[in-house]
Every structure is written in structure tokens, then in C-alpha cells.
């Protein structure tokens, strides 16, 4: 069978692979486009495995919340570069994966990978196909699900890199979004003082006391200085203690009290947090891409 330009074009559109790679696959399968796709998928899986060791510290955070506000997921999907994170194919995959996660009620990224998407592919198969198309390592990094919601879930996404879900009890949509936006901006560790682990407080108290002693302050006020710094610590790391970003004259705790509302829990995902990103020479990176490494 003659390998026509239109056949190569169709294969390119269906796989996203390069023209020469498509033509070669069609030659090897005597023009059978379905066999060529299967062969390229197998090849793509091999390429995906080769790229799996490369650092993926960029990407997007996706959020999905059910219409009744009782279920929600926040999902981080990583790529190697911001360029791919903005690619429409990557964005479509991330959106479809998040839709699948919410609908299937999965609890983690590993379970999500095995699920079948609306396209008929598993999430992991679609991920591997995307790796072949964009030439970078793509990873489902983490997924957190909110179930058994007492109040209602609210969210805020800053661009595509920071996502927050908040479970708010007895508050409205505006308050929920404002609290989520605040969390995105300030990144508190806990809702309130009682949630801060005792060992964390003890460690900070020990450090503050040592600092006070080293400052040469009189012994009789060391404890007072130490406890003052512990209170400041609570103000910095708890949602209730922080000054509200839209009105620094009141704390978030005060804002919630005035509204008669309560935050039960929240989650904040930021792309790449905790991943050590390798710094490479740009020219060398471009050469590596050109070589197909």
C-alpha cells in the first residue's frame, strides 16, 4: 500500500508524533494505520519509561467540587517545564484526569492512574501517550479527596499553580472564597492553635528560650519573652491567628466569629513544593531535546 501524505497526516493528528516517525511506522505496518498506532503506543511506553527518571517539578493544580459542595478533589500533575504545563494537550489531560478523579471517588494518585477516562483510555495510558507527544516526563504527583463533608466545600485557584479547598461550616460562598484565597496567599499550617502538634510547639519554645537567653536579657523576664514569641508563632502558622489578607485590622479568626462560621479543614497544593528542581544549562537542555534524550 502506498504511504500517502494524507495517511501520514492522519497518523500525526491521531498520535501527535513527528512526521518521519509516522511515516516509518506506516512503512513498517504496510500502511495499516491502526497497527501503526499500536506500534507507536508501544514505542511511546518505552520512551515514557526512559523519561520517568527526569525531574518533573512544574505543572498544574486542578480542583473539582461536586455541585452539592459535599465532595471535592485537589490534584497535582507535574511536567518538566512551564512550557509544557501551558500546552493545550497537557491542560486537556489534567482536566480530564481531575474530572475522572471526582466522578470515581478515588482517594489517591495511584488509584486514579488505573481508572478509565471518558476517552476510553486509562489515565496512565493517556499520560504515557502525552509523554510521547510532548517529550517530557509527566507524573500524577498527588491527589487529596474530601468526603464526609459537614459544611460545604469552597475553593480558590491562583493561576494554575496554587489550589486550595476549604470546608466551611455556616458560611456563604463569598466568605468561603475569601478564606481559600487567604490560605493560597499565606499558607498556614493549621486551622487553630489546638491543631498544632505539641512537639512542634515544644521545639519552637525551646528555640525561643535559647534565643532569649543568648540576648542577655534578665532571667526574670526570659519566660515572658519566650511565651510572647510562642504566641507570635501561633499567629503566623494558624489560619485563625493570621491577619486577614483583605483587612489586616482583623484576624481570620475574628472574621469567622463575626460571620458565625467555622473552618473545619483545608488543603493547599502548590506545584512542585518539596521537589528539588535540577538546574540545567539552557543550551545543553535544548541540545538534549534535539537529540531526543
C-alpha positions as CSV (number, residue, x, y, z in Angstrom):
1,X,0.0,0.0,0.0
2,X,1.3,3.5,-0.9
3,X,2.1,5.7,2.1
4,X,0.3,8.9,1.1
5,X,0.8,12.3,2.6
6,X,-2.8,12.2,3.8
7,X,-2.2,9.0,5.6
8,X,0.8,10.4,7.4
9,X,-1.1,13.5,8.3
10,X,-3.9,11.4,9.8
11,X,-1.5,9.4,11.9
12,X,0.2,12.6,13.1
13,X,-3.1,14.1,14.1
14,X,-4.1,10.9,16.0
15,X,-0.7,10.4,17.8
16,X,0.9,13.8,17.9
17,X,4.2,12.2,16.8
18,X,6.6,13.6,14.3
19,X,6.2,13.2,10.5
20,X,9.2,11.0,10.0
21,X,8.2,8.8,12.9
22,X,4.7,8.4,11.5
23,X,5.9,7.6,8.0
24,X,8.3,5.0,9.4
25,X,5.6,3.3,11.4
26,X,3.3,3.2,8.4
27,X,6.0,1.7,6.2
28,X,6.7,-1.0,8.8
29,X,3.0,-1.8,9.1
30,X,2.3,-1.7,5.3
31,X,0.0,1.3,5.6
32,X,-2.2,-0.2,8.4
33,X,-2.9,2.9,10.4
34,X,-4.3,1.0,13.4
35,X,-1.3,-1.3,13.6
36,X,0.9,1.7,13.3
37,X,-0.8,3.4,16.2
38,X,-0.4,0.3,18.3
39,X,3.3,0.0,17.4
40,X,3.8,3.7,18.3
41,X,2.0,3.3,21.6
42,X,4.3,0.5,22.5
43,X,7.3,2.7,21.4
44,X,5.8,5.5,23.4
45,X,5.6,3.4,26.5
46,X,9.3,2.7,26.1
47,X,10.0,6.4,25.8
48,X,7.9,7.2,28.8
49,X,9.9,4.7,30.9
50,X,13.1,6.4,29.7
51,X,11.9,9.8,30.7
52,X,10.4,8.6,34.0
53,X,13.7,9.4,35.9
54,X,13.7,13.0,34.8
55,X,12.7,15.7,37.4
56,X,9.1,16.9,36.9
57,X,8.7,19.9,39.2
58,X,6.4,22.1,37.1
59,X,2.8,21.5,36.1
60,X,-0.7,22.4,37.3
61,X,-3.0,22.0,40.2
62,X,-6.6,21.0,39.3
63,X,-9.6,21.3,41.6
64,X,-13.1,19.7,41.2
65,X,-16.0,20.1,43.6
66,X,-19.4,18.4,43.3
67,X,-22.5,20.5,42.7
68,X,-23.7,20.0,46.2
69,X,-20.4,21.0,47.6
70,X,-20.0,17.8,49.6
71,X,-17.2,16.1,47.6
72,X,-14.0,17.5,46.2
73,X,-10.5,16.7,44.9
74,X,-7.3,18.6,44.5
75,X,-4.8,17.1,42.1
76,X,-1.3,18.0,41.2
77,X,0.1,16.8,37.8
78,X,3.7,17.6,37.0
79,X,5.7,18.3,33.9
80,X,9.4,19.1,33.5
81,X,8.9,22.7,32.2
82,X,6.4,25.6,32.4
83,X,6.2,25.5,28.6
84,X,4.6,22.0,28.6
85,X,2.5,22.9,31.6
86,X,0.9,25.6,29.4
87,X,0.4,23.2,26.4
88,X,-3.2,22.6,25.5
89,X,-2.7,18.8,25.3
90,X,-1.3,18.8,28.8
91,X,-4.2,21.1,30.0
92,X,-6.7,18.8,28.5
93,X,-5.2,15.7,30.1
94,X,-5.1,17.4,33.5
95,X,-8.7,18.5,33.2
96,X,-9.9,15.0,32.2
97,X,-7.9,13.3,35.0
98,X,-9.4,15.7,37.6
99,X,-12.9,15.0,36.2
100,X,-12.3,11.3,36.4
101,X,-11.0,11.6,40.0
102,X,-14.1,13.4,41.2
103,X,-16.5,11.0,39.4
104,X,-14.8,7.8,40.5
105,X,-14.3,8.8,44.2
106,X,-10.7,7.7,44.2
107,X,-8.5,8.6,47.2
108,X,-5.0,8.8,45.8
109,X,-3.0,9.3,42.6
110,X,-2.1,5.6,42.3
111,X,-5.8,4.6,42.2
112,X,-6.5,7.4,39.7
113,X,-3.9,6.1,37.3
114,X,-5.7,2.8,36.8
115,X,-9.1,4.4,36.1
116,X,-10.7,4.6,32.6
117,X,-11.3,8.1,31.3
118,X,-14.2,9.3,29.2
119,X,-11.9,8.8,26.1
120,X,-11.8,5.1,26.8
121,X,-8.1,5.1,27.8
122,X,-6.9,4.6,31.3
123,X,-5.4,7.7,32.9
124,X,-2.0,6.1,32.9
125,X,-2.2,5.2,29.2
126,X,-3.2,8.7,28.4
127,X,-0.3,10.0,30.5
128,X,2.2,7.8,28.6
129,X,0.7,8.9,25.2
130,X,1.1,12.5,26.4
131,X,4.8,11.9,27.2
132,X,5.3,10.7,23.6
133,X,3.5,13.8,22.3
134,X,5.2,16.5,24.4
135,X,8.6,14.8,25.0
136,X,8.7,15.3,28.8
137,X,8.2,13.3,31.9
138,X,4.6,13.7,33.1
139,X,3.6,12.5,36.6
140,X,0.4,12.3,38.6
141,X,2.1,13.5,41.8
142,X,-0.6,13.7,44.4
143,X,-4.4,13.7,45.0
144,X,-6.4,14.6,48.0
145,X,-10.1,13.9,48.3
146,X,-12.7,15.5,50.6
147,X,-15.5,13.2,51.6
148,X,-18.0,13.2,54.6
149,X,-18.2,17.0,54.4
150,X,-20.0,18.6,57.3
151,X,-20.4,22.0,55.8
152,X,-19.7,22.9,52.2
153,X,-16.5,23.0,50.1
154,X,-15.2,26.2,48.6
155,X,-12.1,26.7,46.5
156,X,-9.7,29.2,45.0
157,X,-7.0,28.6,42.3
158,X,-4.3,31.1,41.8
159,X,-3.4,30.8,38.1
160,X,-2.8,27.1,37.7
161,X,0.0,26.7,40.3
162,X,-1.7,27.0,43.7
163,X,-5.0,25.4,44.6
164,X,-7.0,25.5,47.9
165,X,-10.1,23.7,49.1
166,X,-11.8,24.7,52.3
167,X,-14.5,23.0,54.2
168,X,-16.6,25.8,55.7
169,X,-19.5,25.4,58.1
170,X,-22.3,28.0,58.3
171,X,-20.6,30.4,55.9
172,X,-21.6,31.7,52.4
173,X,-19.9,31.5,49.0
174,X,-18.1,34.8,49.3
175,X,-16.6,34.0,52.7
176,X,-15.6,30.6,51.5
177,X,-13.7,32.0,48.5
178,X,-12.1,34.8,50.6
179,X,-10.8,32.2,53.1
180,X,-9.5,30.0,50.3
181,X,-7.8,33.0,48.7
182,X,-6.2,33.9,52.1
183,X,-4.9,30.4,52.5
184,X,-3.4,30.5,49.0
185,X,-1.6,33.7,49.9
186,X,-0.3,32.9,53.4
187,X,0.0,29.1,53.5
188,X,-1.0,28.5,57.2
189,X,0.0,25.1,58.6
190,X,-3.1,24.5,60.8
191,X,-6.6,25.9,61.3
192,X,-6.2,26.8,65.0
193,X,-3.7,26.5,68.0
194,X,-5.2,23.3,69.3
195,X,-4.3,21.6,66.0
196,X,-0.6,22.4,66.2
197,X,1.3,19.3,67.3
198,X,2.6,19.6,70.9
199,X,6.1,18.5,69.8
200,X,6.2,21.4,67.3
201,X,5.3,23.9,69.9
202,X,7.8,22.4,72.4
203,X,10.6,22.7,69.7
204,X,9.7,26.3,69.0
205,X,9.5,27.2,72.7
206,X,13.0,25.7,73.2
207,X,14.4,27.7,70.4
208,X,12.8,30.9,71.5
209,X,14.1,30.4,75.1
210,X,17.6,29.8,73.9
211,X,17.4,33.0,71.8
212,X,16.2,35.0,74.7
213,X,19.0,33.7,76.9
214,X,21.6,34.5,74.3
215,X,20.3,38.1,74.0
216,X,21.4,38.8,77.6
217,X,18.0,39.7,78.9
218,X,17.4,39.4,82.7
219,X,16.5,35.9,83.9
220,X,13.3,37.1,85.4
221,X,11.7,38.1,82.0
222,X,13.1,35.2,79.9
223,X,9.8,33.2,80.3
224,X,7.7,36.2,79.4
225,X,9.8,36.8,76.3
226,X,9.6,33.1,75.3
227,X,5.8,32.9,75.7
228,X,5.4,36.1,73.7
229,X,7.3,34.6,70.9
230,X,5.2,31.4,71.1
231,X,2.1,33.5,70.8
232,X,3.6,35.2,67.7
233,X,4.4,31.7,66.3
234,X,0.7,30.7,66.6
235,X,-0.3,33.9,64.9
236,X,2.0,33.1,61.9
237,X,1.2,29.4,61.4
238,X,-2.5,29.1,62.2
239,X,-5.4,30.3,60.0
240,X,-7.2,31.8,63.0
241,X,-4.2,33.7,64.1
242,X,-3.2,35.3,60.8
243,X,-4.2,38.8,59.8
244,X,-6.8,38.6,57.1
245,X,-5.2,39.5,53.7
246,X,-8.1,41.7,52.7
247,X,-8.3,43.5,56.0
248,X,-5.2,43.4,58.2
249,X,-7.1,45.1,61.0
250,X,-8.8,41.7,61.9
251,X,-7.6,38.2,62.1
252,X,-9.2,35.3,60.1
253,X,-10.5,34.0,63.5
254,X,-12.2,37.3,64.1
255,X,-13.7,37.3,60.6
256,X,-15.1,33.8,61.1
257,X,-16.5,34.6,64.5
258,X,-18.3,37.7,63.1
259,X,-19.8,35.6,60.3
260,X,-20.8,32.8,62.7
261,X,-18.8,30.4,60.6
262,X,-16.2,27.8,61.2
263,X,-13.4,26.2,59.0
264,X,-13.2,22.5,59.7
265,X,-10.2,21.7,57.4
266,X,-8.4,22.8,54.3
267,X,-5.9,21.7,51.8
268,X,-3.4,23.8,49.8
269,X,-1.4,22.4,46.9
270,X,1.4,24.3,45.2
271,X,3.1,23.0,42.1
272,X,6.5,21.5,42.8
273,X,6.6,22.2,46.5
274,X,9.1,19.8,48.1
275,X,10.7,18.8,44.8
276,X,14.3,19.7,44.3
277,X,14.4,21.0,40.7
278,X,17.6,20.4,38.8
279,X,19.2,23.5,37.3
280,X,20.5,22.8,33.8
281,X,22.4,24.9,31.2
282,X,19.7,26.0,28.8
283,X,21.8,25.4,25.7
284,X,22.6,21.9,26.9
285,X,18.9,21.3,27.6
286,X,17.9,22.3,24.0
287,X,20.6,20.1,22.6
288,X,19.3,17.2,24.7
289,X,15.8,17.8,23.4
290,X,17.1,17.8,19.9
291,X,18.8,14.5,20.4
292,X,15.5,13.1,21.8
293,X,17.1,12.3,25.2
